């Protein structure tokens, strides 16, 4: 059996990569200013002091998680401070006659 060579041809010829024009280039300074404007002031101050960005982000996330945890703990304390009622915990409902008869028969057996 003969091995056939497959030659792939593009439907459209590839365009040459051209150097981006000055207006196409991303203004990195404007992007950095935008990102910094969205950051909390405390992080920006620490960044200006020369702190590492990765550690600052981890510290900030840690602080936010601690705040969320505290809020959830307070909410849990509020919910558990309410007195429990039998109506809210299921209580005793209507009895099934078959089950009642079956249990009575088992007790007499």
N, C-alpha and C positions, 0 to 999 in steps of 0.2 A: 504494500500500500504506500502510495506516495505521500510524503508530507508536504502540505501546502503552506506556503508562507502567507500569512495574513498581513496585508498592508492596510493600515487604517488611514483614511483620508478624512480630513475635516470638511464639513459642508461649506464653511466659510473660512477664508484664510485668516490666520491670526494677525491682529493688528500689532504693530510695534508699540512697545511701552514708551511713552514719551514723558519727559520731565514735566512735573506739574508746574503750572503757571503760578506766578506770585499770588494771585487772588485765590487759587485753589489750595494753597498751603494753609495748614491749621495755625491759627495764632495761639501759640503755646502760652504766652503771657496772659492772654484774655481767658483761656481755659483754666489756668492756675488760679487766677483771681476769682473766677466763678466758683471753683471748688472751695477755695478758702472762704468765700462769702457764705457758703452753706454750712460750714463747720461751726460748732459752738465756740464762743469767744475764749473759753478756758483752754481748749485744745490749740487754738491759734497762738495764744500767748506762750504755751509750752513749746510749740513748734518753733516759734521765734527765738526761744531760749536755746535751741539746738537739740531738743530731745528727738529721739528716733520715732518716726511716724508709725511704724508697726507697733511699737510698745504703747504709744499713745492711743491708738485705736483699740488695742486689747484692754487697756485700762478703762477707756470710755465704755466699751461694751460690758465689761465687768461691773462697772458702776450702774449702768442701766439695768442689768440683770438683777443686781442686788435690790434696786428700787422696785422692780417688778415683783420680786420675791417677797419683799416687805409688804407690798400692797396686797398680794395674795394671802399672806399670813393674816393680815388684819381682816380681810374679807372672810376668811375661814373662822376666825374668832367670833365675828359677828353672827355668822350662820350657826355656829355650834352653841352660842349663848342662848338661843331660842329654846324654850322648853319643848320636849317631844310629846306628841299626843298619840294615843292608840289609833285614832282615825288616820293619822298621817303615816303610821307604821304598819298598816295592814289590818290589824285587829281581827275579830272573828266575823266572818261573813255568813251568808246563807249556806246551809248544809245540803249536800247532795244526798238524796234519799237512798240511792244505791250504796254509796260509800258508808252511810250510817248503818244500813242493814247489814252490809258485809262485815263491818267492824263488830257489830253486836253478835253476829253469827260466829265470828272468830273468837270472841270472848266466851261464848257458851260452848265452844268446841272443846 
